Amino acid sequence: MSSRSSFIVVGAGVIGCSLADELSRRGHAVALIDAGEAASGTSAATFAWINANSKSPDEYRQLNYLGLQAHERASALGARWFHQTGMLQVAASGDEASQLERNVSNAALPAYGARMLTRSEVLELEPGIDPDVVVAGAVYPREGWLDVPTMCASLLEHSIARGAQYFPFEKVVGLDGSIVRTVAADGTERSHTANAVIIAAGNGTPSIARSAGLDFPLIDPEGNADAAGSPGASVGIISSTGPVAFGPRHFVRATGIAVRPARNGGVTFADHPTGGMWGINDPEIWSVPNLLLERVRRLYPSLREASTESVSLGKRVLPEDGLTIADWIDPANRIYAIGTHSGVTLSAHLATVVADEVTGGGRHESLERFALHRFNSAATHGVKAPAR
Ligand SMILES: Cc1cc2nc3c(=O)[nH]c(=O)nc-3n(C[C@H](O)[C@H](O)[C@H](O)COP(=O)(O)OP(=O)(O)OC[C@H]3O[C@@H](n4cnc5c(N)ncnc54)[C@H](O)[C@@H]3O)c2cc1C
């Protein structure tokens, strides 16, 4: 069996769904292929914090800021998945407040709007927080969280309505020039051809690239963390409670814990800032959700009866230097690939600028720093901890 289109997008996570939407909106014939269902990879286990907060280097922070702005524009056009609650950071001691003040004044992005809060302002904005754990705080009003399943389902639906073909449960097993070979869940083999192939298969991208003799430098998410927390630091734990009567109004971060409203009316919570310190096979990993729930209950006494309803282990898509890769990996055969952490924040912006590039519009200046050739120098092959 075979299919032909203008563009094949491999991977229906936040990146692939956003690209399929953008390319189909521009009138191109798109085939979107995924080994599972849409948003079932890393995009199913993400904290989905939309931010350009404390990211480095500057080009990466700027890229994330463009991502935030692209989500704001989508919201203004009627998209309903970016919940721009603002992010409220709690300082529990004088030292934490000084640190926070430095972070707020270092927020060099104009119009980001970050500002310090007094203790009473924090408690007014988040009345559920235990007053005993607040000394001061800060608010980042343009940040928030994104409802990933709704976004992916909606973008997919729009793409299909414009004629895109969707092939779920079809695994890409090889690239032969620009011919994409797949095997479906029932064993059916198929080949897809197109004028260009964009691989946005998250942690599946390196093995697809390898099948064509190409290198795509991601950290192996199954690797174990070393004593310094890297390079195996790509596993994170996201938990949610059942519905609650009185939860956080904002995206809230405090020492050792971050919480936000959940899709089910409950609370989604994750570790902060030590997330990603476990190997995926470490049995200790399963003690983390209870530990974090205790921290949630301490921060929000009204949640002392809340219990955990779901836990997801997410494997970060982490290029070897922690930064985004968006580039042609085989220009002759018109094969492009994207691999990035912070992909929820970046998805809407990347979709626009990558669509420009693969349709012949040239490279956007925001992508200059994120080309593949930076890995050609041995000096850049050192592995860093994840850029948040
Ligand atoms: C714990 C955690 C917390 C995070 N928090 C944030 C956050 O707060 N803010 C933020 O912006 N980002 C965050 N991220 C990062 C963000 O979630 C990811 O960058 C993003 O989800 C990556 O999306 P993707 O589309 O590239 O990959 P994925 O969502 O993994 O999608 C790739 C798709 O490709 C498919 N695939 C793989 N191999 C094949 C194959 N051979 N054939 C066909 N299909 C294939 C998979 O089935 C999958 O559906 C977090 C990540 C984790 C793990």
The ligand as a Gaussian input file, in Angstrom:
#p B3LYP/6-31G(d) Opt

LIG

0 1
 C        7.918000      15.798000      32.883000
 C        7.921000      16.799000      31.763000
 C        7.548000      18.104000      32.011000
 C        7.545000      19.032000      30.962000
 N        7.128000      20.290000      31.229000
 C        7.074000      21.187000      30.220000
 C        6.574000      22.482000      30.482000
 O        6.202000      22.808000      31.611000
 N        6.514000      23.370000      29.446000
 C        6.925000      23.036000      28.178000
 O        6.863000      23.876000      27.285000
 N        7.419000      21.792000      27.913000
 C        7.492000      20.878000      28.900000
 N        7.968000      19.626000      28.656000
 C        8.485000      19.332000      27.321000
 C        7.389000      19.039000      26.323000
 O        6.398000      18.247000      26.911000
 C        7.987000      18.341000      25.106000
 O        9.029000      19.151000      24.582000
 C        6.964000      18.093000      24.031000
 O        5.858000      17.374000      24.530000
 C        7.607000      17.306000      22.899000
 O        6.623000      17.132000      21.895000
 P        6.971000      16.356000      20.572000
 O        5.778000      16.513000      19.677000
 O        8.298000      16.789000      20.051000
 O        7.179000      14.844000      21.017000
 P        6.114000      13.750000      21.488000
 O        4.999000      14.317000      22.230000
 O        6.891000      12.640000      22.122000
 O        5.514000      13.249000      20.101000
 C        6.252000      12.410000      19.249000
 C        5.295000      11.437000      18.601000
 O        6.054000      10.647000      17.673000
 C        5.574000       9.330000      17.697000
 N        6.633000       8.433000      17.232000
 C        7.800000       8.123000      17.845000
 N        8.490000       7.235000      17.099000
 C        7.746000       6.998000      15.988000
 C        7.911000       6.160000      14.857000
 N        8.980000       5.382000      14.684000
 N        6.922000       6.153000      13.918000
 C        5.820000       6.940000      14.064000
 N        5.610000       7.735000      15.123000
 C        6.570000       7.769000      16.078000
 C        5.194000       9.078000      19.156000
 O        4.198000       8.065000      19.234000
 C        4.668000      10.445000      19.592000
 O        3.264000      10.544000      19.514000
 C        7.960000      18.659000      29.658000
 C        8.338000      17.345000      29.418000
 C        8.317000      16.426000      30.459000
 C        8.711000      15.019000      30.172000

